[in-house]
Every structure is written in structure tokens, then in C-alpha cells.
């Protein structure tokens, strides 16, 4: 599929969704809930059309196809056997968004995107970041929940995840520009965004940024743009192993002492303990097809604060295995194409976003546009075509 471009449909669709995400941020800052709802609905429709066009033009991988079919089958069976399922669009919305996320990630890996769309993909998040910073410092956008800022979003964690994505785009942009003044401005934006992320006290974002920084530092020190496949597999399975580790040590003295600095008002270290224990109990009773209806009280709107636990409980163990395989497949394809520092930065950003999934499930639970910003990093990481290599360092391309 390399080198093939849907010139009118795909790139235009990308630009349309980016602009709609900008509308979402504007509506959030200025407290226009109908604007958020309308922009989200239209962006969802555009992505659905893009997904249909892509499937019609190109065959999906076996892993993706089986995951789409199995997740759909699981939710339908849940709806049929559950007495509390409130069947309607809202009930299936989470599944539809999950499937659209899978297809969009596939398109991001396989499709060539026009230069104008790629530029907008980078510039729009920068403008979103500037708007959120300006709103905080100059427009009085300082709403808080439990002493953590929200900037108009539903909760501090969601705010932090948005800001983290915008931070990663700002760092990527630094690697693409040559003028020192522009770089300085972008670094200043990145610094302010980092401070605002700290003000959200979203620990999932701290974890994602730490993973991003670790991967970036490793690449700069080894001067390699290719990651070992064992690392890719580790990233693909990390959230579920993180959950097991967390449940095993969260009540121990050494853990509470070592990570006491992460405790904040309303945010205890064991905040996920009860939820994840209940989630695993549900999963044990619905191992094959999940409990999509039961874990959401028939509404289909659950969010279990861990991507892999959410997939396991919603669609079952086989779907989780396929989801891990899907993530590995996406990363492995992109890993083969990374040749420059900007591409490597985008790839590290995607990995950082996946690591946020250790403590949040927004990527698979129908978040308002975040999955598009995450998939955007795949587009930027996979592209090695039209633009000059602006690597600041002569990186090697071997797997080592």
C-alpha cells in the first residue's frame, strides 16, 4: 500500500477532522457544549466515511479484520443476552469508536498523506496549545476539580491527556523548523504545556511523558531510529502487565513510601485498586466474549482507566490478544520506515500515548477526538517521502 494516495478523500478527510478538533478546543475554552457535541458528531461521521472508503479500496490485515468482527460479535451477543442492555446508538457508540480507531490507525500506517494535510496536522495542535495556554493565563480559564485544572474539559485527567498530545506535537515541530526564533517559541510553548500538565496532576500523563522521554533519550544516545521488536512487543502488552504489577504492590509499604509524592487531593495511590479488582472479577466470568453490557449497567459507556483491561472486559480475552497483536503490527510497520529524527520523535510520541493507557482507557473508550491526535503520530512517523530529512543528529537505521 506504500505510495498510494487517496488525494481527495483521505487527505481532505484528515484536514476536515483536524479543523473539527480545533473547533472542539475553542468550544471547550469558551464553554460552548453544543459546539463540542456538533464538532465531535461531524468528525465521527467524517472518520466513518474515511473508514468505509479505505475498507472498500484496500484489504485490512487479518488481525485487524478478526478484531473488528470479534468485537462486533461480542457486543451483539452481550446485547441479546443481557436484560439491562439499553440498545440504541449510545449503546453501540463505544464499539463504533473503537472500531473506527482501529481502522484509522491502519490507514495512518498504510496511506500516504499529502504535504498540506501533514502540515495542518502539525500546525493545528500547536494553535490548540497556544489557545489553551492563553485561556489559562489571560482569559480566566482556571476551573478546578480537586485542586487540579480542567481548562473546561470534563476532568483533569482528560485535560492532561489533551495537553500531553499537544506537547508531543510541539516537540515534533521543534525538530522540523530551522529558524532559531521559531524553535525558541516552540520550546517556550512546550515548557508552558508541561507546566499545565503538572497542574492537572494527571499521573497517567506523567507516566506517558516519562516513557516518551526514555525512548527519545535511548534513541539519541544509541543514534538508532529502529527499535528492537522485543521493545515493541513490550509496549503492546505493557498496560495489562502494569495493572497486574499495580494490584500486587499497591498496598505494600515500600510502594506507598516510594510514590507518596504522587498523592494529591482526591488522587490516592490506590485509586484504581477497587475498580480493577472488580474488572478482573467480571472478566473471569465473561472470558470469551466480555461483559460489554454488564460493566456499563447496560449503557455501553464504561471507562476502566486501562486500555487493555477495558478491551478485556468489554470484548473478551481473544479480543485483547488480537488488540495486542494489532498494536504490535502497527508499530512494527512504522518502525521499518523511521529514518529521521522527526519520524523517531513522532514514533516515540505514539508510544508515549499508548503508555498513558496504563492508567487511562480514553484511547479505546470513545474519547472526544484524542484517538485522532494519537493516530496522527503514526502518520508523521510513517512518512519518509516528500520532505527533507531535518534530523539534528546522524541517526543509524539498524535494529541493533
Secondary structure, DSSP 8 states (H G I E B T S, - for coil): -TT---TTTHHHHHHHHHHHHHHHHHHHHTT-HHHHHHHHHHHHHHHHHHHHHHHHHS---HHHHHHHHHHHHHHHHHHHH-SS---SHHHHHHHHHHHHHHHHHHHHHH----HHHHHHHHHHHHHHHHHHHHHHHHS----EETTEE-TTSSSHHHHHHHHHHHHHHHHHHHHH---HHHHHHHHHHHHHHHHHHHHHT-HHHHHHHHHHHHHHHHHHHHTBS---HHHHHHHHHHHHHHHHHHHHHTTSHHHHHHTGGG-BTTB-TTTTHHHHHHHHHHHHHSTTT--TTGGGTTSS----SSHHHHHHHHH-HHHHHHHHHHHHHHHHHHHTT--SHHHHHHHHHHHHHHHHTTT--TTTTT-SSHHHHHHHHHHHHH--SSS----SS--B----
